[in-house]
Amino acid sequence: MLVSGHYYCASVIAPFGMALAMMPGVIFAFPAVSLEEKGFKLLSRTFAWFGSLYLGVVFAGWSAYIFIYVMNTTSSFWGGVFASFGTAISPIAYMASKEPIQNEFESVNQTLTMLTAQISLLMMLVMGVLNGGTMYEIGTFYMMVFAVLSIIHMTISNLLVTESN
């Protein structure tokens, strides 16, 4: 039980550290918004996807680190799996819960973002448990799943915007 205090502490402090790590993602957000306003939708969506991929890199690094750390410091296999999932996803869920939701589209978009992060994390955990691997290997696997799911997420979002107009 004493070791679980580290996980709670990491879950509370991590959103602040991750927010700093996510700040360079603005490099992709500004061109995406500017290009959207000028009518270059495809190029705008491409920059938005790059921004999403950068977010995925931050999530992948955090999730892979937590998985390796927890699995190396716990004696319970299933306890480690559940603790690593909860500890890795909690700062992501916390940050998502603080974003304002103005309409149904933003609600669906936030849900899809969380779903993308959770499915990617779950797939990374399954791969890590079945195959093991280094932080780099399981982080790369997370990133690949995240990239594919983010394309699906953007496609669904674009379809919703098209239907609403």
C-alpha atoms as one frame of an Amber mdcrd trajectory, in Angstrom:
protein
   0.000   0.000   0.000   2.863   2.375   0.668   4.098   2.093  -2.907   0.678
   3.126  -4.277   1.240   6.582  -2.775   3.829   7.177  -5.499   1.180   6.494
  -8.128  -1.261   8.954  -6.572   1.444  11.592  -6.326   2.409  11.047  -9.961
  -1.244  11.338 -11.022  -1.607  14.668  -9.234   1.675  16.242 -10.358   1.778
  14.859 -13.907  -0.831  17.172 -15.497   1.368  20.170 -14.742   4.485  18.565
 -16.177   2.599  17.243 -19.182   1.112  20.691 -19.832   4.629  22.075 -20.166
   5.610  19.227 -22.473   2.513  19.808 -24.625   3.157  23.543 -25.137   5.350
  23.131 -28.247   2.301  21.590 -29.953   1.146  25.167 -30.538   3.665  25.209
 -33.390   1.120  23.129 -35.332  -2.048  24.742 -33.964  -1.397  28.275 -35.204
  -0.814  27.285 -38.852  -3.836  24.943 -38.705  -6.146  27.755 -37.588  -4.643
  30.285 -39.996  -4.914  27.934 -42.967  -8.494  27.032 -42.027  -9.451  30.714
 -42.019  -7.873  31.176 -45.472  -9.799  28.198 -46.869  -6.966  25.655 -47.125
  -8.886  22.869 -45.407  -6.666  19.918 -46.362  -3.478  21.668 -45.327  -5.173
  22.878 -42.153  -6.277  19.329 -41.287  -2.729  18.101 -41.946  -1.268  20.577
 -39.454  -4.024  19.692 -36.971  -3.099  16.008 -37.358   0.584  16.831 -36.756
  -0.495  18.616 -33.575  -2.443  15.530 -32.578   0.595  13.358 -33.258   2.738
  15.597 -31.063   0.179  15.164 -28.300   0.412  11.406 -28.902   4.200  11.544
 -28.482   3.804  13.205 -25.085   1.154  10.660 -24.055   3.263   7.774 -25.354
   6.327   8.854 -23.399   4.329   9.301 -20.206   2.402   6.040 -20.591   5.451
   3.945 -21.492   7.435   5.391 -18.578   4.625   4.677 -16.125   4.142   1.131
 -17.427   7.850   0.279 -17.134   8.155   1.940 -13.726   5.069   0.294 -12.244
   5.795  -3.161 -13.601   9.357  -2.995 -12.233   8.327  -1.798  -8.762   5.259
  -3.905  -8.000   5.030  -7.533  -6.994   1.447  -8.043  -8.180   1.076  -8.572
 -11.923  -2.575  -7.551 -12.246  -2.167  -4.826  -9.655   0.677  -3.441 -11.737
  -1.350  -3.573 -14.944  -4.322  -1.763 -13.384  -2.132   0.717 -11.501  -0.166
   1.577 -14.634  -3.353   2.089 -16.670  -4.950   4.269 -14.000  -1.808   6.272
 -13.327  -1.078   6.816 -17.013  -4.596   7.846 -18.029  -5.516   9.961 -14.984
  -3.596  13.143 -15.936  -4.891  12.884 -19.497  -8.465  12.524 -18.237  -7.986
  15.378 -15.756  -6.723  17.760 -18.432  -9.541  16.770 -20.786 -12.124  17.394
 -18.063 -10.934  20.997 -17.684 -11.529  21.948 -21.308 -14.738  23.936 -21.780
 -17.443  22.263 -23.843 -19.643  24.747 -25.696 -21.637  22.447 -27.966 -22.297
  18.844 -28.985 -19.436  18.801 -31.497 -16.882  19.716 -28.814 -18.344  17.048
 -26.533 -17.992  14.368 -29.216 -14.498  15.614 -30.081 -13.363  15.439 -26.442
 -14.852  11.957 -26.074 -13.061  10.756 -29.204  -9.761  12.217 -27.966 -10.081
  10.408 -24.640 -11.137   7.215 -26.396  -8.100   7.449 -28.679  -5.770   7.846
 -25.698  -7.438   5.025 -23.738  -7.473   2.520 -26.612  -3.855   3.346 -27.442
  -2.887   2.848 -23.809  -4.799  -0.416 -23.573  -3.133  -1.744 -26.723   0.273
  -0.660 -25.392  -0.374  -2.470 -22.102  -1.436  -5.645 -23.907   1.653  -5.491
 -26.121   3.882  -4.764 -23.127   2.446  -7.646 -21.116   2.594 -10.146 -23.988
   5.900  -9.132 -25.565   7.703  -7.056 -22.965  10.012  -4.524 -24.508  11.802
  -1.332 -23.710  10.221   2.034 -23.067  11.064   3.028 -26.633   9.435  -0.089
 -28.142   6.166   0.114 -26.239   6.083   3.895 -26.645   6.477   3.485 -30.405
   3.660   0.937 -30.431   1.451   3.390 -28.518   2.324   6.103 -31.028   1.450
   3.925 -34.032  -1.947   3.009 -32.571  -2.532   6.650 -31.596  -1.683   7.859
 -35.124  -4.141   5.465 -36.769  -6.887   6.230 -34.262  -6.323   9.978 -34.580
  -6.874   9.731 -38.351 -10.160   7.927 -37.651 -11.003  10.571 -35.030 -10.344
  13.408 -37.500 -12.395  11.670 -40.182 -15.365  11.323 -37.839 -14.993  14.948
 -36.736 -14.885  16.156 -40.351 -17.990  14.125 -41.196 -19.826  15.658 -38.241
 -18.846  19.170 -39.301 -19.879  18.474 -42.892 -23.262  17.097 -41.811 -23.950
  20.013 -39.480 -23.323  22.566 -42.250
